[in-house]
């Protein structure tokens, strides 16, 4: 596994237009991207048609298309990758909903030990995404904390580094956001 400094150096080279740095970076970060994708997929219903490798491949394609991004560091990269993967999952859920007939199922989202757990994705993921978008509109940093921690799997420290705030601020934002989402989704 490459050091965070090596990843940051490659990100910096890529930011300055070196496509060879991207080619060197992808194999290094691929295992972590697979871990993130598996985390998402573990929340999916059994027999889901979207595969982990497909999520990673699509994320890599979208990341490669990120022109002009000034990558700060490894945590920033994985935060963006998490956001891209979330959007891939949401796009997939929306497509499934378009094919599905009938009314929306009840939303069931629980908060457990600092992590949101979704019993079944689809309608639930769309409801969570809508709630997260509303949270982000009202409280931008708190929404970003949820995105980085829940979808990105970043630690408190990594999230603080990406957002350039103190770890205590991330913990407070995380607690607030979890409660806000719980109340919003329970209504």
N, C-alpha and C positions, 0 to 999 in steps of 0.2 A: 504494500500500500504506500502510495506517495505521501510525502509530508504535506501539511497544509501550506507551507511556504512554497513548495514546488507547484502545487495547484494554483496558488495566488500568482506566482510568476508566469505560469502559462496563461492564466486569465488576463494578466496585464499585457502580455505579448499579443494575445488574441484581440484585446481592446484596441491595440495599435495597428490592427489590420493584418496580423500574421496568421493566415489560415492554417499553416503548418502547426501552429500552437494548438488550434482547435483539434486537429487530427491527433495530436499527442495527448490532449486532455481527455477526450471521450473515453478511451480505454481505461484511463486512470479512475474516472468518476463513475463508470458504468455500474460497478457493483453497488455503489451507494444509491444510484438512481433506481436500480432494481429493488433495493431495500425499501425505498420510498414507495415505489409502485406496488410492491407486495403488501405494504402497510395499507394502502388504499384498497387493494383487492381483497384483503382479509375482511373488510367490512361489507363486501358484496355478497349477494345471495349465492348459494351453491349453483354451479352450472352456468355461471355468467359467461356471456359470449365474448367479452373483452378480456384479452389476456395480458398478463404482466409485461411480457416482451413487447407487445404491441404498444402499450402505454409508454414504455421506455423509448422505443424506436420513434414514435411520434414526438415525444418530448425532445429527443436529440435533434430531430429535423427542425422543430420550432426553435430550439436553442441555437442551432447553426444559422438560422435566419435572423438572429438578433444582431443587427448591424448597429454599430456606434454605441453599444452599451459599455459604460465604463465600470467594469467589474471591480468591486472593492476588495473582495477576498472570497475565500471558500464558502463562508456562511451566506454571503450575498448571492453567490451563484446557486447554492442549493435552495435558497429562499425563492429565487426566480423559477428554478426548476419545479419546485413544489407548486407554485402558482400555475405554471403551465400544465402540470399533471392534473391539478384540480379542474382546470378548464377542459381538459380532454375528457375527464370523467363526467363533467356536467354536460358537455356536448353529446356524449354517448347516452346519458340519461334522457336528455331532451329528445333525441332521435327515437329512443324506446317509447317515450311518452306519446310521441306523434303517432306511433303505430298501435298503441294501446287504446282500446275502446273502454268506455265507462268512466265513472267518476274517480276522483283522486282518493287514494287510500288514506287512512288516518296517519298522521305523522307521529313517529315514536322515536324520540332522540333522548338518550340519557347522558348525564354527566357523571363521570366516574374517575376518581383519583387523578384529576388534572387532565383528563383526556375525554373528548367527546366520543361516544361510541354510537354508531348508527346500526340498528338492528338489521335493516334491509335497505339497500340503496334503490334509487329510482326516484320516485316521488319524494322520498325523504331527503335525498341529496339535493334535489331542486329546491325544496323548502329551506334546507340549511343554507344553500347558496343565496337565496333571496334574503334570508335573515342576515347572513354575513354581509351582503351588499348594503343592506339598510344600516347595520351596525357601523360599517366602514364609512358610510355617508355621514352619519351623526358623530362618530368617534373614529376618525381615520387611523390613529395609532393603535387603538384597541382592536380594530378589525385586522390590521396587519399582524398584530401579535397572534391572533387566532390562526391566521393563514400560515405564519411561520412555524408556530408550535404544533398545531393540529395537522395541517396538511403537509408541512415541510419536515416535521419531526425534529426541529431544532431545539436545543436545550435553552434554558433561560439565558445562559451566558451568551450563546450564539445569537439568540434573538436580540439581546441587548446590544451586541456588537453590530448587527445589521442595522438596527434602528438608532444606534448611537445614543442610547439611554442607559441608565443604571439598571442592574438586575432587579432591584426592589421595585422599580417602576414597571418592569415587565411582569413581575408577579402580581402587582396590584391590577394592572390592565387585564391580565389573564383571568383573575378572579372576577373582576367586573364583567368582562366579556362572556364568561361562562354563565354567570347569573342572568345577564341580559338575554343571551340566546335561549337559555332555558325558559325564561318567562315569555319570550316572543314565540317560541315554538310550542309552548304548552297552551297558548291562548286559542 
